[in-house]
Amino acid sequence: MSGDKPTELPSEAELAEMSRDDLVKLGTKMDGVEIVHYEERFPVPGTRAERRAQRVVATWFMISALSGLAFLGVFLFWPWQYEAPSNEHGHLLHSLYNPLIGLFLGLSVVGLGVGALLYTKKFIPDEIAVQQRHDGPSAEVDRATLVAELADAGDRSGIARRNLIKRTAGLGAGVLGLGVAAVPLGALIKNPHADSETKASLWHTGWKAEKGEKVYLRRHTGNFHEVSLVRPEDVEPGGFETVFPFRESERDDEHALVAALKRADAPVMLIRLRPNQAVTKRAGQEDFNFGDLYAYSKICTHLGCPTSLFEQQTGLLLCPCHQSQFDVFEYAKPRFGPATRPLPQLPITVDEEGYLVARSDFIEAVGPAFWERKS
């Protein structure tokens, strides 16, 4: 095709009478395009080589679809909960969860990409075109010729008559899309009112007492199965440590001992202020502390990072992720940064044996806000 531009443009009536081939030729001329080389991959349709190439491309799209389905299956149904090494079968299944998620999602993406690349290499005509830069003509002519050129490119690619490739490509892309959507939706959609009386709901944490059982403050020694309870004298004035919930019914349950340390809503900062430190308490929570000991959720109310840095002199808790600061001298009220709500306070006391225990669960949901939250 020549790259010489037409001297006269057709009228709208003439455009309506033109065939698609005529519109393609007109469009290339108006765009100043000259095709210097054009070669069909399979000049004779239906040959063995073409069918073989089609099966190869379809195979990759099918690999993408099957991998996407496997990803969804693992994501939704695989036993992801932690199992202690003593339960060999359960621990093995748990340890395979993340590798399988990554493997099948990666295969789904790779299969779709390789299939698209192979289709381009094996079926799209080999073409070299040269185009001169110029200002475009009228919008009506542009629209008509552009549509014709796109339709012509689709026909020349052969995608319209290759149903196997179209179906497998659509299947692979569709399943991958479902997998991509399942990741955020599966993690975020949760009804806060469902099972609202259990410690598994958004309204309660692992500190919720069940059947009247006492909930102790337990430190993490690095050994998931060791139980180290906390007494008031264990924390020096001006010091702090992170504690987790523990029940006597969990002492011989390896799974429960580990799960209590891994729960996202479980970490609590136990802080002992210096004697005679002036403190402003939150209304309705004046008796949540035990002497100079105060317990606050470690989960930042901004985005859920750990507020793990404590400055003794100023009484500020710092979240290292986005630099929110909470004033322990004033009921962990935010002083700086993006957080807008105080850290929830855990009511604590000492039992008859001198161990620190939780008097109840938090009276508000911990962590970042969600749509039903009013605090």
C-alpha positions in Angstrom: 0.0 0.0 0.0 1.3 3.5 -0.8 1.9 6.1 1.8 0.6 9.0 -0.4 -2.3 10.8 1.2 -5.5 11.2 -0.8 -6.1 14.7 -2.2 -9.9 14.5 -1.7 -11.8 13.0 1.2 -15.0 11.1 0.6 -18.3 12.5 1.7 -20.4 10.8 4.4 -22.6 9.2 1.8 -19.6 7.9 0.0 -18.2 6.5 3.2 -21.4 4.6 3.9 -21.1 2.9 0.5 -17.5 1.9 0.9 -16.5 -1.7 1.9 -14.3 -2.5 4.8 -11.3 -3.2 2.5 -11.9 0.2 0.8 -12.0 1.9 4.2 -8.8 0.2 5.3 -7.0 1.4 2.2 -8.4 4.9 2.7 -7.4 4.9 6.4 -3.8 3.8 5.7 -3.4 6.5 3.0 -4.8 9.2 5.3 -2.5 8.1 8.1 0.5 8.3 5.8 1.2 4.6 6.3 3.1 2.5 3.8 3.2 -1.3 4.4 6.6 -2.4 3.1 6.3 -6.1 4.2 3.3 -8.3 4.9 3.2 -12.0 5.2 0.5 -14.3 6.6 1.7 -16.9 9.1 -0.5 -19.6 7.5 -1.5 -18.5 4.0 -3.5 -21.8 3.6 -6.0 -22.1 6.5 -6.6 -25.4 8.2 -3.2 -27.0 7.7 -1.7 -29.5 10.2 0.9 -26.9 11.3 -1.8 -24.3 12.0 -3.9 -26.8 14.0 -0.8 -27.9 16.0 0.1 -24.2 16.8 -3.5 -23.6 17.8 -3.4 -26.6 20.3 -0.2 -25.3 21.8 -1.7 -21.8 22.4 -4.9 -23.3 23.8 -2.9 -25.6 26.1 -1.3 -22.6 27.8 -4.6 -20.9 28.2 -6.1 -24.1 29.7 -3.1 -24.2 32.1 -4.0 -20.7 33.1 -7.6 -21.6 33.7 -6.9 -24.8 35.6 -4.3 -23.1 37.8 -6.7 -20.3 38.5 -9.3 -22.8 39.6 -6.7 -24.5 41.8 -5.8 -21.2 43.3 -9.4 -20.5 44.2 -9.8 -24.0 45.6 -6.7 -23.6 47.8 -7.6 -20.1 48.9 -11.2 -21.0 49.9 -10.9 -24.6 51.1 -7.4 -25.5 52.1 -6.8 -25.9 55.9 -4.9 -22.7 56.6 -5.1 -22.7 60.4 -1.9 -23.4 62.3 -1.2 -26.9 63.5 1.6 -27.8 65.9 4.4 -30.0 64.6 3.2 -32.8 66.8 0.3 -33.1 64.4 2.4 -34.1 61.4 -0.4 -34.3 58.9 -2.1 -31.1 59.9 1.2 -29.2 60.2 2.2 -30.4 56.7 -1.1 -29.2 55.2 -0.8 -25.8 57.0 2.8 -25.3 55.8 1.8 -26.0 52.2 -0.9 -23.3 52.1 1.2 -20.3 51.2 3.4 -22.2 48.7 0.4 -23.6 46.9 -1.3 -20.1 46.8 1.8 -18.6 45.2 2.4 -21.6 42.8 -1.1 -21.7 41.3 -1.6 -17.9 41.1 1.8 -17.6 39.4 1.0 -20.4 37.0 -2.3 -18.8 36.1 -0.6 -15.5 35.2 2.2 -17.2 33.4 -0.1 -19.4 31.4 -2.2 -16.5 30.2 0.9 -14.4 29.3 2.6 -17.2 27.5 -0.5 -18.1 25.6 -0.9 -14.5 24.5 2.7 -14.2 23.4 2.6 -17.5 21.5 -0.6 -16.4 19.7 1.1 -13.2 18.6 4.1 -15.1 17.4 2.3 -17.9 15.6 -0.8 -16.2 14.2 -0.5 -12.4 13.9 0.8 -11.6 10.3 4.4 -10.5 10.0 4.1 -6.9 9.0 6.4 -3.9 8.6 4.8 -0.5 8.2 6.2 3.0 8.0 4.1 6.0 9.0 4.7 9.7 8.5 3.7 12.1 11.2 0.8 14.5 10.2 -2.3 16.2 11.5 -5.4 14.0 11.3 -8.4 14.7 9.0 -12.0 15.1 10.0 -13.4 13.1 13.0 -16.0 11.3 10.9 -13.5 9.9 8.5 -11.2 9.0 11.4 -13.9 7.0 13.1 -15.0 5.1 10.0 -11.5 4.2 8.9 -10.3 3.3 12.4 -13.1 0.9 13.0 -12.5 -0.7 9.7 -8.8 -1.0 10.4 -9.4 -2.6 13.8 -11.9 -5.1 12.4 -9.5 -5.9 9.5 -6.7 -6.5 12.0 -8.9 -8.8 13.9 -9.8 -10.8 10.8 -6.2 -11.0 9.7 -5.1 -12.3 13.1 -7.4 -15.2 12.6 -8.8 -15.0 16.1 -12.4 -14.9 14.9 -12.3 -18.4 13.3 -10.2 -20.0 16.1 -12.9 -20.9 18.6 -10.7 -23.2 20.7 -8.2 -20.4 21.4 -11.0 -17.8 22.0 -12.7 -20.0 24.5 -9.6 -21.1 26.4 -8.3 -17.5 26.5 -11.6 -16.3 27.8 -11.7 -19.1 30.4 -8.1 -18.4 31.5 -8.7 -14.6 31.8 -12.0 -15.1 33.5 -10.7 -17.5 36.2 -7.7 -15.4 36.8 -10.0 -12.4 37.3 -12.0 -14.3 39.8 -8.8 -15.2 41.7 -7.6 -11.6 41.7 -10.9 -10.5 43.0 -11.1 -13.2 45.7 -7.9 -12.1 47.4 -9.1 -8.7 48.6 -12.7 -9.6 48.9 -12.0 -12.9 50.8 -9.9 -11.0 53.3 -12.1 -8.0 53.8 -15.7 -9.0 53.7 -16.8 -10.0 57.2 -20.1 -9.3 59.0 -19.2 -7.7 62.3 -22.5 -8.8 63.7 -22.1 -12.5 62.9 -21.3 -14.5 66.0 -20.9 -11.2 67.8 -20.8 -12.9 71.2 -17.7 -15.0 70.4 -14.0 -14.0 70.5 -13.8 -14.6 66.8 -16.0 -11.6 65.9 -14.8 -8.1 65.1 -16.4 -6.9 68.4 -14.3 -9.2 70.6 -10.7 -10.3 71.0 -8.8 -13.2 72.4 -9.2 -11.5 75.8 -12.8 -12.4 76.0 -13.5 -14.7 78.9 -15.5 -17.9 78.1 -17.5 -19.9 80.6 -16.2 -17.6 83.4 -12.6 -18.8 82.9 -9.9 -16.5 84.1 -7.7 -14.8 81.4 -4.1 -14.3 82.5 -1.5 -11.9 81.1 1.2 -14.0 79.5 4.6 -12.9 78.1 6.1 -14.4 75.0 9.5 -15.9 75.8 10.3 -17.0 72.3 9.1 -20.5 73.1 5.5 -20.8 71.8 4.6 -23.6 74.2 6.1 -22.0 77.3 3.6 -20.4 79.7 5.1 -17.4 81.6 2.6 -15.4 83.6 3.1 -11.9 84.7 3.1 -10.4 88.2 3.0 -6.6 89.0 6.6 -6.7 90.4 7.9 -8.1 87.1 7.5 -4.7 85.4 9.9 -2.0 86.5 8.6 1.6 86.9 8.8 3.3 83.5 9.1 -0.1 81.8 6.7 -2.1 79.6 6.3 -5.5 77.9 4.0 -7.1 75.4 1.5 -9.6 76.8 -1.0 -12.1 75.4 -4.1 -13.9 76.8 -3.8 -17.3 78.5 -6.3 -19.7 80.0 -5.6 -22.7 82.2 -7.6 -24.8 79.8 -5.0 -24.1 77.1 -2.0 -25.2 79.1 -1.8 -28.6 77.5 -3.2 -27.6 74.1 -0.2 -26.8 71.8 -2.5 -25.4 69.1 -4.2 -23.0 71.5 -0.9 -21.8 73.0 0.5 -20.9 69.6 -2.8 -19.4 68.3 -3.1 -17.1 71.3 0.3 -15.6 70.4 -0.5 -15.3 66.7 -3.9 -13.6 66.9 -3.8 -10.2 65.3 -6.0 -8.6 68.0 -4.2 -10.3 71.0 -1.0 -8.2 71.6 -1.3 -5.8 74.6 1.3 -3.3 75.9 1.6 -3.6 79.7 3.1 -0.3 80.9 4.1 0.6 84.4 4.2 4.4 84.9 6.5 6.0 87.4 5.1 6.7 90.9 3.0 9.8 91.3 2.8 10.4 87.6 -0.1 12.7 86.7 -2.6 10.7 84.5 -5.8 11.8 82.8 -8.2 8.8 82.6 -10.8 8.2 80.0 -14.4 8.7 81.0 -15.9 5.4 82.1 -12.5 3.7 82.3 -11.2 5.2 85.5 -10.7 1.8 87.2 -9.2 -0.1 84.2 -5.7 0.2 85.5 -4.1 -1.6 88.5 -2.1 0.9 90.4 0.6 2.3 88.1 0.0 -0.6 85.6 -1.9 0.3 82.4 -2.7 -2.1 79.5 -3.4 -0.8 76.0 -4.0 -2.6 72.8 -0.7 -2.7 70.8 -2.7 -2.4 67.5 -2.5 1.1 66.1 -6.0 2.6 65.4 -4.7 3.9 62.0 -3.8 0.9 60.0 -3.1 -1.9 62.5 0.7 -1.7 62.8 2.3 -2.5 66.2 2.8 0.6 68.5 6.0 -0.9 70.0 8.1 2.1 70.9 7.6 3.8 74.3 9.3 6.9 75.5 9.4 7.0 79.3 9.9 10.7 79.9 7.1 12.0 77.6 4.8 8.9 78.0 4.4 8.7 74.2 3.8 5.4 72.4 5.0 5.5 68.8 3.8 3.5 65.8 6.8 3.1 63.6 4.8 2.6 60.4 3.3 6.1 60.0 4.6 7.9 63.1 1.3 8.1 65.0 2.0 9.0 68.7 -0.3 8.1 71.6 -0.1 9.8 75.0 -0.2 7.2 77.8 -0.5 10.0 80.4 -3.8 10.9 78.8 -5.6 7.5 78.1 -3.4 6.8 75.0 -5.0 9.7 73.1 -3.4 10.4 69.7 -1.0 13.4 69.7 0.5 13.2 66.3 0.2 11.4 63.0 -2.8 9.9 61.1 -4.4 8.0 63.9 -7.6 9.7 65.2 -8.7 7.4 68.0 -7.1 6.4 71.4 -5.7 3.0 71.8 -8.4 0.7 73.5 -7.5 0.0 77.2 -7.8 -3.5 78.6 -9.2 -3.5 82.2 -6.8 -5.5 84.5 -6.4 -6.5 88.1 -4.5 -9.1 90.2 -5.9 -12.5 91.2 -5.6 -14.1 94.6 -2.2 -15.7 93.6 -0.7 -12.3 92.6 -0.9 -12.8 88.9 -2.2 -10.1 86.5 -5.5 -11.0 84.9 -7.9 -9.3 82.5 -11.2 -8.2 84.2 -13.0 -8.3 80.9 -12.4 -8.0 77.2 -11.9 -4.5 75.6 -15.1 -2.6 75.7 -14.5 -1.4 72.1 -13.2 -3.0 68.9 -9.4 -2.8 68.6 -7.4 -1.7 65.5 -8.5 0.3 62.5 -12.1 1.4 61.9 -14.6 -0.6 60.0 -18.0 0.4 58.7 -20.1 -0.4 61.8 -17.7 1.1 64.3 -18.8 4.1 66.3 -15.7 4.8 68.4 
